Amino acid sequence: MSTRDAAYAGQFYPGHPDRLRKEVESFVYKPESLLNAKGVLVPHAGYIYSGMVAGKVFSSIKLPKRFVILGPNHTGRGPALSLSSASGWKTPLGLAPVDTVFNEKLLEACPQVQEDTVAHRSEHCLEVQIPFLQVLRPDLSFSAICVRTADFSMLEALGHALAQVIQSEPEPILLIASSDMSHYEDAERAARQDRFAMDRIIAVDPAGLYRVVMEKDITMCGFAPAVSVLTALVDLGASAGTLIQYTHSGEVTGDRTQVVAYAGIAIQ
């Protein structure tokens, strides 16, 4: 199996290893106690915009050494449910190994999932999470799933399969849904819209999240992978989420008329 090269080093995050490590560490904080989360929602914009949210989420929870990261397919390439077939992903911090044991079990549990490289080659939403995990959990391994479907039954099937595989493993595995929130709305409308979606995530309600996104036309790019993650978390006994932080790009640019919003949520 081949490795996946970093596609966005030097763009979404620093391309030099020392600068990257220093930047990730600047987003990490030390809470009084760590949450026992089964899953998280984290954003995937350039670190200047959303790195603080992702860093706060990852440093708020007890991190296992195994992860499954799901994100939306921004390029439109590859199958509906694309599982990275690489043996590892390169970042400026080194090679992060793929969890081949989990991959094999997931392919067996969910026939709709296909191994693929095309969907992942130029996709940023999963890649930007890896340096945080490399800094905070250097012994990590992970699986990466790129979602290019809004078919609820398929998203639900993936979620049930994820839970089935996680329940079969002796070690804890953290589910990561990579998504930004509202896109190119004014900050006030984005906050109103995103509240509907965040309430459903915090309630661990996959069908409710799907419904409000569709009914209210919420421009949350990763709602589909979040539906799969929430479905799995219901099966795994999760009961409630905690909003760690909500912000938007206007806090950096000063432009509140056309923002992209970011939420960090831990689900226990």
Disulfide bonds with the S-S distance in Angstrom:
none
